[in-house]
């Protein structure tokens, strides 16, 4: 830097750079309920999802997965005891 009289001064500045591109961690997903009745409308809340993630997967017949709302809604149409729900959370 130079002042109005032409005097100069130097200053050393230290800058620390750290790695901020660390892999995100995801929490375990859970549901507000996992027991449904055929013919009874229900909303199941998906709990533990990370902000900004996308949830995909398979849900029982008659039900709809809404990733943005973190819900599974609808009216189950068949018993589905042999096929567990399968949800995947992805964060990019």
HELIX and SHEET records of a PDB file:
SHEET    1   A 4 UNK A  30  UNK A  31  0                                        
SHEET    2   A 4 UNK A  41  UNK A  47 -1                                        
SHEET    3   A 4 UNK A  71  UNK A  75 -1                                        
SHEET    4   A 4 UNK A  63  UNK A  66 -1                                        
SHEET    1   B 2 UNK A  54  UNK A  58  0                                        
SHEET    2   B 2 UNK A  86  UNK A  90 -1                                        
END                                                                             
